[in-house]
Amino acid sequence: MNIPQDPVILLSYINTKLRDDFSSLDELCKSLCIDREETEKKLAAVGFEYDSEKNSFR
C-alpha cells in the first residue's frame, strides 16, 4: 500500500485510519502491510507518539 511519506500528512492519514477503520496500531499496520516501528519513528521525528488508550498519535 502506498502511504504518505511526508510525516505531517502521514500523521493525519494514520490518525484518520485509526479513528475510522482500526482498533489498534498493530491492526492498521498488519492490514496495510506497513512496518509499525518505522511508522512510529517517522512520527516521533515530528513530535508525535502513539497513545494506545486513545488509539491515536498525539
N, C-alpha and C positions, 0 to 999 in steps of 0.2 A: 504494500500500500504506500502510496506517495503522500507523505505528511509534510506540513510546512517546515522549512528549515530555519526560518527567522524565529528566534526564541520568543519574541513577544506575540507573534502570530501563532506560534506553536502553543503557547500558554492558553490563548483564547480557544484554540481548536480542541486541545486536550480537556480543558475545563467544561466546554460545551458537551463534548462526548461523555464525560463523566456524569454530568448533570442529567443528560437526556437518555443515554443508552447503556451505561455500565455502572455496576455497583461497587467496583473497585478498580484501582490502577492495574493490578495484575490481570484482571479480566479484560480490560481495554487492551493492554499490551499483547496479550495472547491472541485476542481476536484480530487485531490489526497487524500482527507479526512484527512488532517493534520491540526493541530492547529497553526494558524498564530502567536499567542503570544508566544507559546513555541518555534517555529522555530526562531522567531526574538530574543528571549532570548539566544538561543544556539549560534546564530551567533554574537550577541552583546558580548558574553563572550570571543570571539576571535577577537573583534575589528571591526566588520562589522555592518553597519546599512543599512536598505532598503532605496533606493533613488527612489521615485515614478516617478520622471521625467525621469530618465534613466532606470527605470524598472529593477534594479539590486541592489545587495548588494555591497557596497563599503566600 
